[in-house]
């Protein structure tokens, strides 16, 4: 699994370069005052700086920060922000913005919600009930702990599935394995049973769930046909949200954590006890499978994980209800 390679010559060959880094760092430390350098793209690429929060706290906060503009990629817009130091989107000329960025700017400044309900309805017109709404939680290990897995592979250990019948009845199923053993086979079997054989399977950011299902299909050939049949039914709600809906409270983001409280204010992730996002779910899993974790603590983690994943899929049900114009359903 591991191969030893001697990189001594390469390491010592960069000695002069490292000495330059050290000298520069020491010269900065000797200053009586911190250097006045504005935060920018370099603070997060290629990696996020651990001091970013501190530096941002020293800057005058813009009322409408330019970082709310999605996907800042053009040279002209990046130069305006990074070279000229523009921090407020009110100072960004409209001609530098693409359609989505302009939508974010205009609706953020006016405080009005954008909702193309007609086209959202058209996007979902072919998706008939019953429908399934699924979400996965995964764990990664730098050094694999289970056979047939690779470093940093996302191994699903939990799913939530809401099934919405034609009558409007909403049922829920969940899978969660905190045994510490490889959950993959049991996960795949349970997912196949939970998703039925017909009806759209809604996700939010299809590439994640679809990739996990395809990986399971490759690992378990006997279930491959049934698993890939699920991916064939997948419908992604995120592109619909990105194209048809924007609320100023989203602050330029279409993550489910931002969209849900904008569309359905009574549902909030920060109201959950314990686990509130995917990163916290990973940490909770590691703690739960640790031999040092008490049964009482494991039971609490289990419930927190179940509640969190269930909210993810229920959130999708409510988003679908709004986008599909199904206010007639009491969900």
Buried (B, 14 or more C-beta within 10 A) or exposed (E): EEEEEEEEEEEEEEEEEEEEEEEEEEEEEEEEEEEEEEBBEEBEEEEEEEEEEEBEEEEEEBEBBBBBBBEBEEEEBBEBBBEEEBBEBEBBEEEBBEEBBBBBBBBBEEEEBBBBEEEBBEBBEEBEBBBBBBBBBBBEBEEBEEEEBEEEBBBBBBBBBBBBEEEEEBEBBBBBBBEBEBBBEBBBBBBBEBBBEEBBBBBBBBEBBBEBBBBBBEBBEEBBEBBBBBBEBBBBBBBBBBBBBBBBBBBBBBEBBBBBBBBBEEEEBEEBEBBBBBEBBBEBBEBBBEEEBEEEEBEBBBBBBBBBBBBBBBBBBBBBBBBBEBEEBEB
